[in-house]
Amino acid sequence: MPVISTTAVRRTALGAAGAAVAGIGYATLIERNAFVLREATMPVLAPGSPTLRILHLSDLHMMPGQQLKQQWLRELDRLEPDLVVNTGDNLSHPKAVPAVVQSLGALLARPGLFVFGSNDYFAPVPKNPLKYFDKDHRRVYGDPLPWQDLRAAFTERGWLDLTHTRRDLEVAGIRIATAGVDDPHLQRDRYDTVAGAPNQLAQLSIGLTHSPEPRVLDRFAEDGYDLVLAGHTHGGQLVVPGYGALVTNCGIDKSRVKGPSQWGAHTQLHVSAGIGTSPWAPYRFCCRPEATLLTLVGAPPKRPAADAGHGISASEAIAR
């Protein structure tokens, strides 16, 4: 058998350690602050409808001194979205509310919707990273955060709090029926408070949740919502090239950890990979922090079912 020298083993170990240190440095110092705007087109409107541009923000995890993040957020208003949707986890520090409000700036003057996540209610705490692989691990909550102040700042500027609420609004000439739930990650969701089909006079229906738990997504889909927006996953935060995200931190599968996907026969889902990280896990790898500009367009006309004797399919029969 070939003999492997002690020197070769040492060199291999040092090379692996060096690569690990370089990877951690890149994930912590570079990619975590390499903010990017994603763009996606989603065909969820009725055929022939005008387009609607939604800026989806999530998981800011703001700390008062994060100047790079705050400056990048301030520049997003130049996109001139028709609607801003914030799916929670804005805070990571009890004094971060002013930084969030100032960073969003002029976006707060545009039509907006929001729900909160666990890190709006409670400060993040250090935890063993291996716990993310155990969906049933015991939750440990940090100190309470001033979510009431953040809610007041948002609502005073006209954004609608959809926590266990249904609201209709008109944006860019499109009537939208909306509903939202409190954070399923904290078991605070009470979907029965908003259950039922959205207003059938609306041209678009949108559901909001922080964590995209299947039990909530199923209910939105059963009620016939066109689009559900969520965050929480951070896109996996650590992504292995060729394999994908290691975890989703919720009940959805890894193929839906970020971006658009289909949920059921009718409902479209968009999960944001988010803008920040916990201060106790300040790294991202192959998963840049992001906001997403969604362009909603008319869906292509549905073709008749192949077997006319059986009528249209169930998905085609759902009233839009």
Salt bridges, closest charged atoms under 4 A:
ASP59 OD2 - HIS61 NE2 3.57
ASP59 OD2 - HIS210 NE2 3.97
ASP59 OD2 - HIS234 NE2 3.38
ASP77 OD1 - ARG110 NE 2.64
ASP89 OD2 - HIS61 NE2 3.51
ASP89 OD2 - HIS210 NE2 3.25
ASP161 OD2 - ARG151 NE 2.64
ASP168 OD2 - ARG175 NH2 3.90
ASP182 OD2 - ARG188 NE 3.08
ASP189 OD1 - ARG215 NH2 2.84
ASP192 OD1 - ARG219 NH2 2.91
ASP226 OD1 - HIS266 NE2 2.74
ASP226 OD1 - ARG320 NH2 3.85
ASP253 OD1 - ARG256 NE 2.97
GLU290 OE1 - ARG38 NE 3.06
ASP307 OD2 - HIS310 ND1 2.43
